[in-house]
Amino acid sequence: MILNNKLGKTFGPQLSLSGWILLLFGIFFITDVMGMILVVLGFFLGSMTDGVLIDVNQRRIKKYSSPFGLNLTGRWEEIQEHSGLVVIPFRKEYAVLSRSNLRNATVTSDFRIFLTGPTHKPRYPVKACPTKEAAILEADKLSELLHIPIMKIA
């Protein structure tokens, strides 16, 4: 059984929205070469996501970035190299500066489950959950599936 956990947009919400707008302009000007370039660039920026594949049966994990919705990047690692799971509050800020030097920032907060390395430091994000309770429940499920302990809940 392979679990596919998407962690979010690679380029953030502002650049992702810009990508979809470029795609629409590219469709409008599709007869021109520049329109075709805008379609490809817009679809790339709008659809790029990060995620993690977990192969429960073979006990391995793969962190990936997904251009155009295809899982082309990343490599498989054995789960035996990891010592446990931790639940950590996660805050990510996406900022864009305008031409008038005004800063537009979007802050997202959630709780992430990480696999820890041999030094017990967070190494791979495995799942993103909106609340601490949901993250603890998911960490319990992953702990049972992967047969690794939960080290810490922050």
VOBA-1610 file (N, C-alpha, C; in pm, whole numbers, padded with zeros to 5 digits, always signed):
BEGIN
Met+00084-00117+00000Met+00000+00000+00000Met+00090+00124+00000Ile+00061+00217-00090Ile+00139+00340-00100Ile+00050+00457-00060Leu+00097+00534+00040Leu+00026+00653+00084Leu+00085+00775+00014Asn+00000+00862-00038Asn+00045+00983-00105Asn-00004+01102-00023Asn+00087+01169+00046Asn+00052+01285+00127Asn+00105+01411+00061Lys+00015+01497+00017Lys+00057+01624-00044Lys+00079+01726+00067Leu+00191+01796+00059Leu+00229+01890+00164Leu+00197+02035+00129Gly+00170+02065+00004Gly+00135+02202-00032Gly+00196+02243-00164Lys+00170+02367-00201Lys+00223+02423-00324Lys+00372+02454-00307Thr+00450+02426-00410Thr+00594+02451-00405Thr+00625+02599-00402Phe+00556+02677-00483Phe+00588+02819-00498Phe+00499+02911-00417Gly+00410+02859-00336Gly+00324+02942-00255Gly+00199+02987-00330Pro+00104+03044-00256Pro-00023+03079-00318Pro-00014+03194-00419Gln+00072+03294-00393Gln+00079+03407-00486Gln+00133+03365-00622Leu+00244+03293-00622Leu+00305+03252-00749Leu+00219+03146-00819Ser+00151+03064-00741Ser+00060+02966-00801Ser-00056+03036-00872Leu-00113+03137-00808Leu-00220+03214-00871Leu-00168+03285-00996Ser-00048+03339-00988Ser+00012+03404-01106Ser+00028+03304-01220Gly+00064+03182-01187Gly+00077+03078-01289Gly-00054+03050-01359Trp-00163+03040-01282Trp-00293+03013-01344Trp-00338+03132-01430Ile-00304+03255-01388Ile-00337+03372-01470Ile-00257+03371-01599Leu-00127+03336-01590Leu-00045+03323-01712Leu-00103+03218-01805Leu-00152+03109-01748Leu-00214+03004-01830Leu-00335+03057-01906Leu-00418+03135-01838Leu-00536+03192-01906Leu-00496+03288-02018Phe-00396+03373-01992Phe-00348+03462-02098Phe-00287+03382-02213Gly-00217+03275-02180Gly-00159+03190-02284Gly-00265+03125-02370Ile-00376+03083-02309Ile-00486+03023-02385Ile-00548+03129-02477Phe-00557+03251-02427Phe-00614+03360-02508Phe-00528+03389-02631Phe-00394+03379-02615Phe-00301+03406-02725Phe-00235+03278-02777Ile-00308+03167-02780Ile-00251+03036-02813Ile-00198+03029-02956Thr-00248+03112-03045Thr-00201+03105-03185Thr-00060+03161-03201Asp-00012+03236-03103Asp+00122+03294-03107Asp+00219+03203-03030Val+00346+03209-03063Val+00447+03130-02992Val+00453+03171-02845Met+00442+03302-02818Met+00445+03350-02681Met+00327+03294-02601Gly+00212+03277-02664Gly+00097+03217-02598Gly+00123+03074-02556Met+00190+02998-02641Met+00224+02859-02606Met+00323+02854-02490Ile+00419+02947-02490Ile+00515+02953-02380Ile+00444+02989-02250Leu+00350+03083-02256Leu+00274+03121-02137Leu+00189+03006-02085Val+00133+02925-02173Val+00053+02809-02130Val+00141+02711-02052Val+00257+02679-02107Val+00347+02583-02040Val+00398+02640-01908Leu+00444+02766-01909Leu+00496+02828-01788Leu+00387+02843-01682Gly+00269+02886-01723Gly+00159+02902-01629Gly+00115+02772-01567Phe+00107+02667-01649Phe+00067+02536-01595Phe+00174+02482-01500Phe+00302+02506-01533Phe+00411+02462-01446Phe+00402+02532-01310Leu+00390+02665-01310Leu+00385+02740-01184Leu+00258+02709-01105Gly+00147+02693-01173Gly+00021+02671-01104Gly+00003+02531-01048Ser+00065+02433-01109Ser+00040+02294-01068Ser+00152+02230-00987Met+00261+02301-00963Met+00376+02242-00892Met+00343+02223-00743Thr+00347+02099-00696Thr+00320+02068-00555Thr+00431+01981-00497Asp+00442+01986-00365Asp+00535+01901-00291Asp+00456+01794-00218Gly+00517+01678-00199Gly+00450+01571-00129Gly+00545+01460-00089Val+00488+01358-00027Val+00563+01243+00020Val+00486+01116-00016Leu+00556+01020-00074Leu+00500+00887-00097Leu+00557+00794+00008Ile+00471+00716+00073Ile+00515+00620+00173Ile+00470+00482+00128Asp+00565+00394+00102Asp+00536+00256+00066Asp+00538+00174+00195Val+00420+00141+00245Val+00408+00073+00374Val+00461-00070+00365Asn+00434-00141+00256Asn+00474-00281+00244Asn+00625-00297+00236Gln+00693-00212+00158Gln+00838-00224+00143Gln+00913-00133+00240Arg+00839-00060+00326Arg+00896+00028+00429Arg+00998+00126+00372Arg+00951+00210+00280Arg+01037+00312+00222Arg+00957+00440+00200Ile+01029+00551+00183Ile+00967+00682+00171Ile+01032+00759+00058Lys+00953+00843-00009Lys+01005+00923-00120Lys+00945+01063-00111Lys+01030+01164-00094Lys+00987+01303-00096Lys+00996+01350-00240Tyr+00891+01418-00289Tyr+00890+01456-00430Tyr+00837+01597-00449Ser+00874+01654-00562Ser+00812+01775-00615Ser+00747+01733-00746Ser+00625+01775-00766Ser+00545+01723-00876Ser+00516+01830-00981Pro+00601+01841-01085Pro+00570+01935-01193Pro+00464+01877-01286Phe+00369+01958-01326Phe+00261+01918-01417Phe+00177+01802-01362Gly+00177+01781-01230Gly+00100+01673-01171Gly+00164+01536-01183Leu+00289+01529-01228Leu+00360+01401-01243Leu+00466+01387-01135Asn+00474+01271-01074Asn+00575+01246-00971Asn+00705+01202-01036Leu+00784+01298-01080Leu+00907+01266-01152Leu+01032+01277-01066Thr+01028+01356-00962Thr+01149+01382-00884Thr+01147+01304-00754Gly+01262+01296-00690Gly+01274+01229-00561Gly+01331+01090-00575Arg+01379+01038-00463Arg+01432+00901-00462Arg+01382+00830-00336Trp+01373+00699-00346Trp+01324+00618-00234Trp+01433+00602-00129Glu+01393+00608-00002Glu+01483+00581+00111Glu+01415+00481+00203Glu+01496+00397+00264Glu+01443+00298+00358Glu+01400+00367+00488Ile+01291+00321+00547Ile+01242+00380+00671Ile+01329+00337+00789Gln+01405+00227+00776Gln+01491+00183+00885Gln+01595+00288+00921Glu+01627+00379+00827Glu+01725+00485+00854Glu+01669+00591+00948His+01539+00587+00975His+01474+00688+01058His+01437+00626+01193Ser+01447+00708+01298Ser+01427+00652+01431Ser+01288+00673+01489Gly+01210+00766+01438Gly+01077+00786+01494Gly+01001+00898+01426Leu+00886+00931+01487Leu+00799+01038+01437Leu+00790+01149+01540Val+00782+01273+01494Val+00757+01387+01582Val+00647+01472+01520Val+00569+01536+01606Val+00465+01630+01563Val+00510+01770+01603Ile+00521+01859+01504Ile+00576+01992+01527Ile+00482+02096+01466Pro+00456+02208+01539Pro+00381+02317+01476Pro+00465+02379+01365Phe+00402+02409+01254Phe+00474+02455+01135Phe+00412+02584+01086Arg+00495+02685+01066Arg+00448+02815+01018Arg+00528+02850+00894Lys+00458+02882+00786Lys+00525+02917+00662Lys+00471+03051+00614Glu+00563+03137+00572Glu+00524+03270+00527Glu+00568+03287+00382Tyr+00473+03327+00299Tyr+00500+03357+00159Tyr+00488+03508+00143Ala+00594+03573+00096Ala+00593+03718+00082Ala+00625+03758-00061Val+00557+03862-00107Val+00579+03918-00240Val+00595+04069-00224Leu+00695+04126-00291Leu+00714+04271-00289Leu+00661+04330-00419Ser+00587+04439-00407Ser+00536+04506-00526Ser+00639+04608-00574Arg+00609+04672-00684Arg+00701+04772-00739Arg+00714+04893-00647Ser+00614+04919-00565Ser+00621+05031-00472Ser+00677+04989-00337Asn+00742+04875-00332Asn+00805+04820-00212Asn+00705+04787-00102Leu+00582+04763-00137Leu+00485+04715-00039Leu+00497+04564-00031Arg+00494+04514+00090Arg+00511+04371+00113Arg+00375+04307+00135Asn+00344+04206+00058Asn+00221+04130+00072Asn+00260+03991+00120Ala+00220+03957+00242Ala+00260+03829+00299Ala+00137+03745+00332Thr+00150+03616+00309Thr+00048+03519+00346Thr+00113+03419+00441Val+00054+03403+00558Val+00109+03313+00658Val+00016+03193+00671Thr+00073+03073+00663Thr-00004+02951+00686Thr+00054+02879+00807Ser-00034+02829+00890Ser+00009+02754+01008Ser-00063+02620+01009Asp+00011+02516+01039Asp-00047+02384+01055Asp+00047+02301+01143Phe+00013+02176+01159Phe+00098+02084+01235Phe+00148+01979+01139Arg+00278+01953+01143Arg+00339+01857+01052Arg+00397+01740+01131Ile+00384+01624+01069Ile+00445+01502+01123Ile+00574+01481+01046Phe+00685+01469+01119Phe+00817+01451+01058Phe+00874+01316+01097Leu+00949+01255+01005Leu+01034+01142+01038Leu+01165+01199+01090Thr+01219+01140+01196Thr+01345+01189+01251Thr+01461+01104+01203Gly+01578+01166+01199Gly+01699+01095+01160Gly+01763+01029+01281Pro+01885+00977+01265Pro+01954+00910+01376Pro+01983+01004+01493Thr+01991+01135+01468Thr+02017+01231+01576Thr+01889+01284+01638His+01775+01226+01603His+01642+01263+01654His+01600+01403+01614Lys+01657+01458+01507Lys+01614+01586+01454Lys+01517+01561+01338Pro+01416+01648+01320Pro+01321+01628+01209Pro+01393+01625+01075Arg+01361+01523+00995Arg+01430+01506+00867Arg+01335+01519+00748Tyr+01226+01445+00747Tyr+01132+01446+00636Tyr+00993+01481+00686Pro+00927+01581+00627Pro+00785+01600+00659Pro+00704+01487+00595Val+00615+01429+00671Val+00539+01315+00622Val+00394+01353+00595Lys+00337+01438+00680Lys+00195+01475+00663Lys+00172+01611+00727Ala+00082+01687+00667Ala+00040+01816+00721Ala-00104+01804+00768Cys-00132+01851+00889Cys-00266+01845+00946Cys-00305+01984+00998Pro-00433+02020+00990Pro-00474+02155+01031Pro-00472+02178+01182Thr-00494+02073+01262Thr-00498+02089+01408Thr-00402+01991+01474Lys-00370+02021+01600Lys-00280+01934+01675Lys-00342+01797+01700Glu-00471+01794+01729Glu-00539+01668+01756Glu-00539+01578+01632Ala-00565+01636+01516Ala-00563+01558+01392Ala-00422+01507+01363Ala-00321+01588+01393Ala-00182+01545+01371Ala-00145+01430+01464Ile-00191+01435+01588Ile-00161+01327+01682Ile-00228+01197+01637Leu-00354+01205+01591Leu-00423+01086+01541Leu-00352+01027+01419Glu-00311+01113+01325Glu-00239+01065+01207Glu-00103+01007+01244Ala-00036+01068+01342Ala+00093+01015+01386Ala+00076+00876+01448Asp-00033+00856+01524Asp-00061+00724+01580Asp-00084+00620+01470Lys-00161+00658+01367Lys-00185+00566+01255Lys-00056+00532+01182Leu+00026+00634+01154Leu+00153+00610+01085Leu+00248+00526+01170Ser+00246+00549+01301Ser+00332+00472+01391Ser+00295+00324+01386Glu+00166+00294+01382Glu+00122+00154+01373Glu+00155+00093+01238Leu+00134+00170+01130Leu+00161+00117+00995Leu+00309+00093+00970Leu+00394+00185+01017Leu+00537+00178+00987Leu+00619+00111+01097His+00556+00082+01211His+00623+00017+01324His+00743+00100+01373Ile+00721+00230+01389Ile+00823+00317+01448Ile+00756+00400+01557Pro+00830+00436+01663Pro+00770+00506+01776Pro+00748+00655+01749Ile+00658+00714+01828Ile+00641+00859+01828Ile+00737+00914+01933Met+00828+01000+01889Met+00933+01050+01978Met+00887+01169+02062Lys+00819+01265+01998Lys+00784+01387+02068Lys+00662+01451+02002Ile+00578+01512+02085Ile+00466+01590+02034Ile+00482+01730+02091Ala+00504+01828+02004Ala+00527+01966+02050Ala+00396+02038+02071
//
